[in-house]
Structure formats: structure tokens, C-alpha cells
Amino acid sequence: MKITYCKDYQNMSQKAAQIIFDEVMHKKDLLFCAATGNSPTGMYAEMAKNKAAFSEMRVVKMDEWGIIPLSYPDSCESYLEKHLLGPLEIPSDRYTSFDTASEKVQEECIRMQKFIQESGPFDICILGLGKNGHIAFNEPADSLEPDFHKAILAPSTIQHDPALSQGEEPAYGLCVGMRDILQSKKIIFLVTGKGKEAAIRQIMEGKITTQCPASFLWLHPNTDCLIVE
Ligand SMILES: O=C1O[C@H](COP(=O)(O)O)[C@@H](O)[C@H](O)[C@H]1O
């Protein structure tokens, strides 16, 4: 993992977007696995300044909250529409998504895994860091899931979106698994935001542990980790 310290969020966003511009020059129809949250928002805005570069890029939604409708403004779907798909004018035939309604969970996980097997690996995977060291919704645990799966969310993840704690079911999410993250040709790991100091310290120890899923990025040969100082 190559670590680059950035002087501020804007600087991180610009550097990350530049990496993506360089990649899309070589492969216009690259398969892009898109994270949501605050970390990539500035990078998507930078990408939108040169949207012509993305006229063939294909996008896959990385994760989604399980107990809020896709139409809800805080869903990952709405976020991607607002910050990535809309501004870059990515049409629906170049966007692969999934529904998290409870009766569909099993079939959606199977469908997404089949899609990744047939169309993958991802050319670029964007990741943010959870306060507890998670990536996507791969939460700290004794073992990690390789495939696209339903994940029971940790309390710190649920608190990320207060609407989630109002649900009656245990909050869950659907997300891409660790194998497909680690098989991505390139990973851009954006580390910014309050409350992540302990997770950053754990990553920087350089040890691999399922209790800090982000630590597995040390095993990946082409990860750019951009950290706001
Ligand atoms: O819970 C989550 O948090 C991380 C980080 O979010 P951010 O708002 O600080 O960028 C996010 O990358 C992840 O997808 C989500 O599960």
C-alpha cells in the first residue's frame, strides 16, 4: 500500500481524481466500484469537472443500507445519483445496483456476485475507512466474507446514519466482499474524517487482522492510500 499524506481534503480529492483520470485514459470503459460517504464526495466533484473522460466508464454500487428505501435521501443509491451518476451523466445501462429490501436480500447477493464474476475484476475500487476499521460494510469480526453478502452493522456504523437506528430489524447492509475488493486492479483508499485515529493507528502497525478489515489492504499490490494530515 502506497501512503500519501495530503494537506487537506481538497488536496486529497484532487490527487485521487487525477489517479482516476490517468487510469481512464488507458481504459475508457473501466469498471468502477463506487463507495459513498463524505470521503469520496470531493473526488467525485473533481471527476465531474472533466466528465467527458467518463463517457464509457461503468459503475457498480459498493454497499447499501438495509432498512431504508433506495429512494430515501440518505441511501447510497441517492448519494451516488447526486454525486456521481448525475454529474458524470452515467446512464442506467452503465450502472449496476442492487436492492436491499429484506425479501430480496438472498437473490440480490447471488445476482451481484454473479455479475462481479462475469464482469470483474473491478478496475478501480474506491474505499473509505469506517471508524472501526471497516471497508465497505466488511465489519471487524473473527472471519471476513469473501463474496457479496448481507452484513450486520456495528454500532459505530449505524450511528453514521441516525435514521438507521430507528428501524425495527437489526440494521444490516449489503456489500461487496473482501475477495472482490482485494482482486480489484487498483484501489484508492481515502482516509479522512473525525474519529478514525484508532483505526489509522491500527492500520499503520502493518499487521493483518480480521479485527481491522482495512489492514488487509497491505496485501494488495496496487493500493493508493491518501490520508488527510
Ligand atoms: O459506514 C461507512 O463509513 C465509511 C466512511 O464514511 P465517511 O463518511 O467517513 O467517508 C464508508 O466508506 C463506508 O462505505 C460506510 O460503510
The ligand as an SDF file (V2000), in Angstrom:
LIG
                    3D

 16 16  0  0  0  0  0  0  0  0999 V2000
  -20.0070    3.4600    7.3760 O   0  0  0  0  0  0  0  0  0  0  0  0
  -19.3400    3.7690    6.4410 C   0  0  0  0  0  0  0  0  0  0  0  0
  -18.3390    4.6700    6.6320 O   0  0  0  0  0  0  0  0  0  0  0  0
  -17.2560    4.7180    5.7330 C   0  0  0  0  0  0  0  0  0  0  0  0
  -16.6060    6.0600    5.9250 C   0  0  0  0  0  0  0  0  0  0  0  0
  -17.5670    7.0770    5.7780 O   0  0  0  0  0  0  0  0  0  0  0  0
  -17.1510    8.5880    5.5810 P   0  0  0  0  0  0  0  0  0  0  0  0
  -18.4420    9.3420    5.5700 O   0  0  0  0  0  0  0  0  0  0  0  0
  -16.2690    8.9610    6.7240 O   0  0  0  0  0  0  0  0  0  0  0  0
  -16.4620    8.6430    4.2820 O   0  0  0  0  0  0  0  0  0  0  0  0
  -17.7160    4.4980    4.3130 C   0  0  0  0  0  0  0  0  0  0  0  0
  -16.6400    4.4800    3.4240 O   0  0  0  0  0  0  0  0  0  0  0  0
  -18.4080    3.1700    4.2260 C   0  0  0  0  0  0  0  0  0  0  0  0
  -18.8030    2.8720    2.9190 O   0  0  0  0  0  0  0  0  0  0  0  0
  -19.5830    3.1350    5.1170 C   0  0  0  0  0  0  0  0  0  0  0  0
  -19.8970    1.8200    5.2880 O   0  0  0  0  0  0  0  0  0  0  0  0
  1  2  2  0
  2  3  1  0
  2 15  1  0
  3  4  1  0
  4  5  1  0
  4 11  1  0
  5  6  1  0
  6  7  1  0
  7  8  2  0
  7  9  1  0
  7 10  1  0
 11 12  1  0
 11 13  1  0
 13 14  1  0
 13 15  1  0
 15 16  1  0
M  END
$$$$
